Amino acid sequence: MAACVIPHSNVSDAFVAEALAFKNAVQLAKDMSLRNVIIERDSLTVVKKLNSTAHDSSIIDPVIVDIKDLAKSFSTVSFCFVRRGQIILHIHWLVSVAMFKLHVIGAK
């Protein structure tokens, strides 16, 4: 699990901002030399476009094309829709697992 913050200027559309967040996530995974990637976000529109083979004339299509090109560097990549509340629960679960592992590792 990883996180990053990358500011973007002149983004006037929420869908473009969501698509750029996906692109940043894919680029981060590539920079980390990951081979099998699952990217979860709460933007159903962007997830559907990433999982589609069709092109359209939407404002985010150029970003979608860039993401798909970046995704070719992975052995497997999945783009999944997760409701916002589920993301928080997922993060809480990951933190709990990490804390458990730290506790077990630190135990004598």
C-alpha positions as CSV (number, residue, x, y, z in Angstrom):
1,M,0.0,0.0,0.0
2,A,1.3,3.4,-0.9
3,A,0.1,7.0,-1.0
4,C,1.3,10.2,-2.5
5,V,0.1,13.8,-3.0
6,I,0.7,15.5,-6.4
7,P,-0.8,19.0,-6.9
8,H,-2.3,19.8,-10.3
9,S,-3.2,23.2,-11.6
10,N,-5.9,24.2,-14.0
11,V,-8.1,21.2,-13.4
12,S,-11.6,22.5,-13.7
13,D,-13.5,19.1,-13.9
14,A,-14.0,16.6,-11.1
15,F,-13.7,13.7,-13.6
16,V,-10.4,14.9,-14.8
17,A,-9.1,15.2,-11.2
18,E,-10.3,11.6,-10.6
19,A,-8.6,10.3,-13.8
20,L,-5.4,12.1,-12.8
21,A,-5.5,10.5,-9.4
22,F,-5.7,7.1,-11.1
23,K,-2.8,8.1,-13.4
24,N,-0.7,9.1,-10.4
25,A,-1.4,5.8,-8.7
26,V,-0.4,3.8,-11.8
27,Q,2.8,5.9,-12.2
28,L,3.6,5.4,-8.5
29,A,3.1,1.6,-8.8
30,K,5.4,1.6,-11.9
31,D,8.0,3.7,-10.1
32,M,7.9,1.1,-7.2
33,S,8.5,-1.7,-9.8
34,L,5.4,-3.5,-8.8
35,R,4.3,-6.2,-11.2
36,N,0.7,-7.1,-10.0
37,V,-1.4,-4.1,-9.1
38,I,-4.9,-3.5,-7.9
39,I,-6.0,0.1,-7.9
40,E,-9.2,1.0,-6.0
41,R,-11.0,4.3,-6.2
42,D,-14.5,5.6,-5.6
43,S,-15.0,7.0,-9.1
44,L,-17.2,4.6,-10.9
45,T,-17.1,6.6,-14.2
46,V,-13.3,6.4,-14.4
47,V,-13.2,2.7,-13.4
48,K,-15.7,1.9,-16.1
49,K,-13.7,3.8,-18.7
50,L,-10.5,2.1,-17.6
51,N,-12.1,-1.3,-17.9
52,S,-13.6,-0.6,-21.3
53,T,-11.9,-1.1,-24.7
54,A,-14.0,1.7,-26.3
55,H,-12.7,5.2,-26.8
56,D,-15.0,8.2,-26.6
57,S,-14.8,12.0,-26.9
58,S,-15.1,12.7,-23.2
59,I,-12.8,15.2,-21.5
60,I,-11.0,12.4,-19.7
61,D,-10.3,10.1,-22.6
62,P,-6.8,11.4,-23.2
63,V,-5.9,10.6,-19.6
64,I,-7.6,7.2,-19.8
65,V,-5.4,6.4,-22.8
66,D,-2.3,7.5,-20.9
67,I,-3.3,5.3,-17.9
68,K,-3.8,2.3,-20.2
69,D,-0.4,2.8,-21.8
70,L,1.2,3.0,-18.3
71,A,-0.7,-0.1,-17.2
72,K,1.0,-2.2,-20.0
73,S,4.1,-2.3,-17.9
74,F,2.5,-4.6,-15.3
75,S,2.0,-8.3,-15.4
76,T,-1.6,-7.8,-14.1
77,V,-3.5,-4.7,-13.3
78,S,-7.0,-4.3,-12.0
79,F,-9.0,-1.1,-11.7
80,C,-11.8,-1.5,-9.1
81,F,-14.6,0.6,-7.9
82,V,-14.9,0.8,-4.1
83,R,-17.5,2.9,-2.3
84,R,-16.0,5.7,-0.2
85,G,-17.0,4.1,3.1
86,Q,-15.4,0.8,2.0
87,I,-12.1,2.6,1.3
88,I,-12.0,3.9,4.8
89,L,-12.8,0.4,6.2
90,H,-10.2,-1.1,3.9
91,I,-7.6,1.3,5.1
92,H,-8.6,0.6,8.8
93,W,-8.2,-3.1,8.1
94,L,-4.7,-2.6,6.5
95,V,-3.6,-0.5,9.4
96,S,-4.8,-3.1,11.9
97,V,-3.0,-5.9,10.0
98,A,0.2,-3.8,9.9
99,M,-0.1,-3.0,13.6
100,F,-0.6,-6.8,14.3
101,K,2.5,-7.7,12.3
102,L,4.5,-5.0,14.1
103,H,3.4,-6.4,17.4
104,V,4.2,-10.0,16.5
105,I,7.6,-9.0,15.1
106,G,8.4,-7.1,18.2
107,A,7.2,-9.9,20.5
108,K,9.9,-12.0,22.3
